Amino acid sequence: MKRIAIVIVTIGILILGGVVISMYENNHKSQSNRSSATVTKSHTNHKGKTLVVYLSRTGHTQEVAQLIHREVGGDLLRLTTAKSYPKKYQDMLATAQSEQDANARPKLRGTLPNLDDYQTIFLGYPIWWNKNPMAINTFLNHYHSLEGKTIYPFTTSGSSGLGSSVSELKKNAPEAEFGKGLPITDDQMTRAPELVKNWVKEIGF
Ligand SMILES: Cc1cc2nc3c(=O)[nH]c(=O)nc-3n(C[C@H](O)[C@H](O)[C@H](O)COP(=O)(O)O)c2cc1C
């Protein structure tokens, strides 16, 4: 009798053990399904490898670039000219004006990245005399062709918005596609996080 009781208890333990293992396995399986579904989803939503690249003299465009980068991920690159720009505003006005008059291509510092793997480029700059800084053209002209890439311009300015910069960019990267730009004026900077969030959503990120 005692032996029969031991056998029944042992069988009970084995059945219970089997149920617990099977529950664990099912749970584990559905968790790994969940994580692969998340990866697939974020993969589908992502518009290829993304670069956020910008030039900024006094920090406004840099702030916007960092906000965009936080939203869309990818890589972040700051462009600086080989020759530093004047600190004094009046001197800077004159320098930017003479670069535009000369249709200059100011040299950029460092090595520019290979863009082969990038599909989406967020390109930011301050508006200078209603246009993009000429060094942005240096960046675009560095590449033989930007075919297959979509450029989303973003600007900071006193009041000019995108100014006439987008047509300038198109001339300098004729093969690229251009998406809707984001202009932020200096007095909108406190609202930049919200403006960036709305814009990246609107353009499908
Ligand atoms: C040389 C120069 C030219 C500028 N030209 C304009 C302009 O045409 N229109 C405008 O609204 N703001 C103009 N601004 C103001 C800047 O675009 C604005 O302050 C911008 O936010 C600066 O960005 P940053 O801090 O990234 O350098 C100019 C500023 C400089 C230094």
The ligand as an SDF file (V2000), in Angstrom:
LIG
                    3D

 31 33  0  0  0  0  0  0  0  0999 V2000
   26.3080   85.8760  -41.3140 C   0  0  0  0  0  0  0  0  0  0  0  0
   24.9040   85.7640  -40.8000 C   0  0  0  0  0  0  0  0  0  0  0  0
   23.8440   86.0080  -41.6560 C   0  0  0  0  0  0  0  0  0  0  0  0
   22.5380   85.8550  -41.2250 C   0  0  0  0  0  0  0  0  0  0  0  0
   21.5140   86.0440  -42.1110 N   0  0  0  0  0  0  0  0  0  0  0  0
   20.2360   85.8500  -41.7140 C   0  0  0  0  0  0  0  0  0  0  0  0
   19.1680   85.9930  -42.6450 C   0  0  0  0  0  0  0  0  0  0  0  0
   19.3410   86.2850  -43.8260 O   0  0  0  0  0  0  0  0  0  0  0  0
   17.9100   85.8020  -42.1770 N   0  0  0  0  0  0  0  0  0  0  0  0
   17.6490   85.4790  -40.8790 C   0  0  0  0  0  0  0  0  0  0  0  0
   16.4900   85.3150  -40.5340 O   0  0  0  0  0  0  0  0  0  0  0  0
   18.6540   85.3050  -39.9780 N   0  0  0  0  0  0  0  0  0  0  0  0
   19.9360   85.4620  -40.3730 C   0  0  0  0  0  0  0  0  0  0  0  0
   20.9700   85.2780  -39.4750 N   0  0  0  0  0  0  0  0  0  0  0  0
   20.6650   84.7850  -38.1200 C   0  0  0  0  0  0  0  0  0  0  0  0
   20.9560   83.2820  -37.9550 C   0  0  0  0  0  0  0  0  0  0  0  0
   20.4400   82.5530  -39.0500 O   0  0  0  0  0  0  0  0  0  0  0  0
   20.3220   82.7140  -36.7030 C   0  0  0  0  0  0  0  0  0  0  0  0
   20.7100   83.4350  -35.5650 O   0  0  0  0  0  0  0  0  0  0  0  0
   20.6150   81.2460  -36.4890 C   0  0  0  0  0  0  0  0  0  0  0  0
   19.7510   80.7230  -35.5160 O   0  0  0  0  0  0  0  0  0  0  0  0
   22.0500   80.9500  -36.0630 C   0  0  0  0  0  0  0  0  0  0  0  0
   22.2260   79.5450  -36.0050 O   0  0  0  0  0  0  0  0  0  0  0  0
   23.4690   78.8440  -35.2840 P   0  0  0  0  0  0  0  0  0  0  0  0
   23.3500   79.1940  -33.8090 O   0  0  0  0  0  0  0  0  0  0  0  0
   23.2620   77.3830  -35.5170 O   0  0  0  0  0  0  0  0  0  0  0  0
   24.7110   79.3700  -35.8860 O   0  0  0  0  0  0  0  0  0  0  0  0
   22.2790   85.4610  -39.8770 C   0  0  0  0  0  0  0  0  0  0  0  0
   23.3470   85.2640  -39.0090 C   0  0  0  0  0  0  0  0  0  0  0  0
   24.6510   85.4100  -39.4630 C   0  0  0  0  0  0  0  0  0  0  0  0
   25.8040   85.1750  -38.5300 C   0  0  0  0  0  0  0  0  0  0  0  0
  1  2  1  0
  2  3  1  0
  2 30  2  0
  3  4  2  0
  4  5  1  0
  4 28  1  0
  5  6  2  0
  6  7  1  0
  6 13  1  0
  7  8  2  0
  7  9  1  0
  9 10  1  0
 10 11  2  0
 10 12  1  0
 12 13  2  0
 13 14  1  0
 14 15  1  0
 14 28  1  0
 15 16  1  0
 16 17  1  0
 16 18  1  0
 18 19  1  0
 18 20  1  0
 20 21  1  0
 20 22  1  0
 22 23  1  0
 23 24  1  0
 24 25  2  0
 24 26  1  0
 24 27  1  0
 28 29  2  0
 29 30  1  0
 30 31  1  0
M  END
$$$$
